[in-house]
Amino acid sequence: MVSVVNLVLMGALIVLHTLIAAVMTRFFRLRLKTQWGYILYALFLIPLVLLVSTLVFSGVFGIGVNLGSPTAALGVVIGMPLALGFTIDTLYVPPPEEYENLPNSR
C-alpha cells in the first residue's frame, strides 16, 4: 500500500526533476549558438542526469512508489519532467535574443 509520505516525496522528486530539466535547457540555450544544438543536448544529456538522480533517490534513499513496470517509472520520473522542463523554458521564458544586456563570454 502506498503511504502519503511516499506520494509527497515522489511529487517532490518530479518537481525537482522538472526544475533541473528547465534550468539545464536554459543553460544550453544560452551557451550554444545553433538553433538545434540545445535541442540535441537537451534530448541526450538531460535524461542522463535525470536517470542518475533517479537512481540515487530511488535506490539510496528509497523515494518513490511502485508504478508496476520500469517503463512507467522512467516515463513518470524522467520523461514527464523532461517534457515539462523543456516546454516551460521554450514557451514561457523569453528567448536569449530578447535580452539586451547579456554579459560577453570570453
ABEGO torsion letter per residue (X at the ends): XBBAAAAAAAAAAAAAAAAAAAAAAAAAAAABABAAAAAAAAAAAAAAAAAAAAAAAAAAAGBEBBAGBAAAAAAAAAAAAAAAAAAAAAAABBBAAABABBBBBX
